[in-house]
């Protein structure tokens, strides 16, 4: 069952306990001016020591677990990594929309509806206007979503004023999730000290009370791919995050988003959870970039993706070989047609779907989505 946002907390009852009579109060009543004493600075508490009972009896917020098997939890850091152009920002927007509507995000259940604040400096008003129109439709979700246009001074987490402003914005809007996009604009460098300092600055922006703490999602880049054709998979993808290991170490959960193939016309992606400290990672899943929520890729050959080598970009395939594999096709599903191309050794399944899209002159599709081959 999806939990609704809690109603605003009522104001606390006034304190009726009499105030003690002080020397300052007596002097003020006699008309004597008194210089205000400087407020005592609250001493920072560096450490706390809890007993086992303290931990066992600790009451977590009812909406502590926001999404998945602790893939997104209040007060903790989740990372969404991927190579440029794969759709990380769109996937993050999809998570914000899924949180507002209480629907699954890329196969992971949303347990409690939540507001989202996106702190970003990548996309301007034009890009966001077009993307939001497509993703939201008539339901604008204005009570659930806030997005920053690119800030004039960037993601200046090193500046106390920036941190205070973000802290106040979080307290006022009360998001369940804060997204930072991209991480390399929040950290001043990619060394261990740069990442540690940036992480400390980000967490300093969060409210102290657990009920008010949002989950954090950081959008991050992966390392530049080497000439090694071996595809990393599963937990190995954690080590592909760019820069210092600090970001992957600090995160409770890490997702990797990859393109399904090197074909620039292929809009398929694969999502893998490569780390989840508080739950199970789950199996990788395939999706098609559509609107903010994406669309499942039901015919995707995951075994071929995980076991095969990347398809060379720009590789041309002889039409006659394709025609020979598809000739005689009469009323087959798109998945079966793609299987013909794979079985003939022409290409991987992820590229086979793109080839089928490009054969409009030779393939007819009926109202049930069945495909028929025809000769020119």
N, C-alpha and C positions, 0 to 999 in steps of 0.2 A: 504494500500500500504506500502510495506516495504521500509524504507529510507536507502539509502546507506551511508557509512561513508563520512563525509565532506572531501573535498580535503585539503591538508596541507595549513595552512594559509601562505600568502605571507609575505615576510619580510617588516617591516615598512619602510616608506620613511625616508631618512636621515634628521636629524635636521639641517636646514640651518641657524638658528638664531645665530648671532655672539655671541661668548662667552665673558663674561665681563672680562675686564682687571683687574687683582688682583695684590696685592703686591707680592704674591708668583710667579706669572708669570713674573713680572719685574725682580725680583732677579734671577730667573732661566735663563732669557735671558742674564743677565749680568755675568753668570757663577758662581753665588753664590749658593752653595749647600743649599737646604732647606729640613728639615726633614718633612716627610709627617705627617699631623695631623691625629689622629685616627678618623676613620669613626664614625659618630654619630649613636648611637644605636636607631633604630626605636622604638618609644614608643608603647607599646601594647595597643590596644583599647579593653577594656573589654566589653563594651556594646554599642549598637546602638539603637536609637529610631526612628522608621519609622512612617510616617503618613499613614492613610488609602490609600491615593493616591499612596504612595510608593509601597504598597503591590499590589494594583489593577493594577498599571502600570508596575509592575515587569515582565520582559520578561524571561520566562523559555526557556531552550534549546529545539529545536524542537524534540529532542529524549529524553526528560526528562522521559517520561513514556516508559520503555523498554518492560515490559511484564505484561499481565493480566490487571485487573482493579486496577492499581497502586499497584500491588503486588511486583513490582520491579521498583524502581525509582532512578534516579541519586542523589547521596549525602545522601541517606537514607539507613537504615539497615533493612535487611530481615533475618529471622532465619529459617533454615531447621533443625528440631529436629527429633530424632528417636532413637529407642533402638538399641543396637549393632547388626550388621549383617543384618540390614534391607535393606541396599543399599543406604545410604545417599550420600556417595562419588560418586557412580555411577549416582545417580540422579543429583548431582551437575555438573558432567561432561556432562550429557545430556543437562542441561541448557546451558552450554557453547557452545555445538554443535548446539543446537536450535538457540541460539543467532547469531552464525556465519552464519547459513543457512537461518535464517528468517522463521523458521517453529515453530509450537506450541510446548510448553513444558508441558507434562502431562495435556493436556486439556486447557492450558492458551496461548492465542495468543501472539506472539512476534511482537511488533509494529515497531521496528527499529533494523536492524542488528547491532550487537555490538561485539567488541573484549572482551576477558575474560582473566584475570590473576588469576591463581589458586595458592595460597600460602598454601602449604600442607606439612605435615611431617608424613603421615601415610603410603603411598604406595611408594615402591621403583621402580627402572627402570623395573624390570621384570614384575611386576603386571601392570604397566602403559603401557608397550610395548604390552602385550597381550590384554588389554582392549581397547587401542586406535586402534589397528589393527582391532578388531571386530567392534568397533563403527564407525570408520571413513571410512573404505574401501580405495578406491583409492584417495579420496579427503582428503588430510592431514590437510587442514585448517591452514597451517603454518603461514599465515599472520594474523590469527584471534585468536590464542590460545597460551598462555604461561603457563607452569606448572613448579613449582620448584621441583626438587628432594628434599628429606628430608634434610633441612639445617643442617650443622654440629653443630650449636649451638641452634637448635630448633627455635621456633617462639619467638624470643627475643624482643618483643615489648617494654620491659622496658628499652632497650638499645638505647640511642640516635643515635648511628651509624646505627643500624638496621632500625630505623624509617626513617632516612635520605636516606638510600639506597633504601628502598621501595618507598619513596616519589619520588626519582629520576627515578626509574623504571616506576612508574605510569605516570610521565610526558613524558617519552620517548616513551612508548608503547601506551599510550592513550586508556586504556581499558574502555569499558562501564560498566564492572562488575569486581569486585575483590572478590574472594571467599577465605575464611579462613577456613581451615579444619585440625584439629578440634579445637573448641573453648577452650577446657580444656588444650590445649598446648600453648594457647596465654595468659591465665590468670594464675597467680602464685598460686591461691587458689580458693575456691568456696564461699568466704564470700562476703558481699556487697561491702566492700572497694576494694577487689581484682578485682571484676567484673567492678566496676566503673573506677578504674585506668586503666584496660586493654582497656575498651571502649574508654576512653579519648586518650590513646596512639594510638589506631587504627585510630581514626578520625584525629589525628595529622598528619598522613601520607598522607592524601588526599590533593590535590592541593586546592588553595584558590578560583580560578575562578570556577563558577558554570559550565561553559561549559566543564571544564576538570575533574570535580568530577565524579568518577564512583559510581555505586550502590555497596553496600556491602552485601554479603551473608555469613553468619556464619553457619557452620555445628556444631550442638550441640547435646549432649546426653540427653535422657529423664531420669527421676528418676527411680531407681530400683523399679520394680513392687512389690506391697505388696500381701498379701494373699487374698485380696478382689477381688472376681471374677467379680465385676461390671466393665464393660468396660466404660472408659471415652470417651466422644464424643463431637464434636463441640468445643465451646469455653472452655470447661472444660480441654481440652488437653493443653492449654496454661500453666496451673499450674503444668503440669507434666515435664516441663523443669528442668533439674538438676541444683542444686546450687542456687545461689541468684536469687531473682525475678528481679534483675536489667536487665538481658539480655532480658527478655520478655517485660519489661516495656520500655526499650530503643528502641526496634524494632518497626518499623511502620507496619510490616507484619510478621506473624509467620506461618509456615507450620509444620505439624506433619506427618511423614511417618511411617506407621505401617505394620507389617506382617499380611497377610490375615488370617492366622491361626497359631497354634503352631506346625503344621506338618512341619518337617524339609525338606520335599520334595516339599512343596508348594512354588512356586516362585511368588505368588500373593502378592501385596502390596496395601494399601489404603492410599491416600493422602488427608489430610484435612487441609484447611486453618482455623486456630482457632483465628486469629486476622488480621484485615486489617483496619488500621485507616483512610486511604484515599479512600477506595472503599468498595465493597461488598466482603465478604469472598467466597461465592459460595458453591455449594454442594460438599461433598466428592466424590472421584472418585477412581476406582479400575484399577490396572495395572499389567502387567506381566513383571518381570525382564527379558529382552532379551539383547539388546545391549544398547548403551548409551542413546537412545531415548525411551526405554521401548516400550511396546505394550499394547493397550487397552484390558481390560478384559471384553468383551461384555456380557458374561453370568453370571457375578458375582452377587450374591444375597446380595445387600447392606443392605436391611432390616434385613436379617438374621444376617449379620455381626454386625450391630449396636445393634440389640436386643438380640443376642445370647450370650452364655458364651463361653469362649475359649475352644477349643478341647484339651483334655489331651494328652500330647506328649507320643507317644509310645502305645496308646490304640489300642488293636487288635480287629478287627471286624470279626465275624464268616462269612466264605465264603458262607455258605448255605443261610444266611440271604440276602447277597448281590445278590446271584444268583436268589433267589426267587423274588426280586424286579426287576431284569433286564430280567428275562426269558420272552420270547415273544417279546422282542424288535426287530423291523425289520424296518430299514431305518429311525431311529430317529436322531435328532440333538444331539450334545453333551450336550446342555443345557437341552433338554427334558430327556436325560438319567440321568443327575445329579438330575433332579427333581424327578425321580422315587425313588432315594436313600433317598432324603430328605422327600418325602411323606411317605416313609416306616419307618421313624423315625430312620434311620441307622446313619446319620451324618449330619453335616451342609453342605450347598452347596459348600463352599470354599474347604472342604475336599473331597467332592464327585468327583470333577474333578481329584484330585490326585488318587483316587481309580480307576477311569476309565482308567487312564494311566497305571495302574499296572495290568490290566486284558487283556494283549495282547493275552493270550492263549484262551480267551473266547469271545473276541470282535473283529469283523472284521469292517474295515472302508473302504467305497468305495471312489472313486475319488471326490465325492461331499461332503465328510466329514460326510456322514450318517453312523450310527452305527447299527450293527446286532449282536444279541446274538447267540452263538452257544454252544452246549453241547460238552464236551470232548468225 
